[in-house]
Amino acid sequence: MSVDSAVLAQARRWYWQRISAMVLALCVLVHIVTMIVAVRGGLSAAEILTRTQGNWAFAAFYAVFVLACAVHVPIGVASVAREWWQWSERAALLLARGAGLLLLTLGLRAVWAVFGAGS
């Protein structure tokens, strides 16, 4: 990879981490407010789970949340691996891709399990 393409790749990662951080900030805020309202409204975990079953809005919201995490976290993991652990660019990116794939797989599986719970 040439110096120019490495700088461009780093700039793209910076961009995507910032965009995903904005999405995450909104998702975290909505999630926390929703949980506070639900719990203060007297809903139990079972009642909340009942409301999420088959709810496409729930599934779409949390799928976006998971996707934002799967974009954001690996970029940070790669940076930590390069800067703190002195890993090569290639090794750091391999670790990051694995972390992203794991987050995406487990996160979407959890969304699907809650969306379709009891079916």
Secondary structure, DSSP 8 states (H G I E B T S, - for coil): --HHHHHHHHHHHHHHHHHHHHHHHHHHHHHHHHHHHHHHTT--HHHHHHHHTT-HHHHHHHHHHHHHHHHHHHHHHHHHHHHTS---HHHHHHHHHHHHHHHHHHHHHHHHHHHTTT-
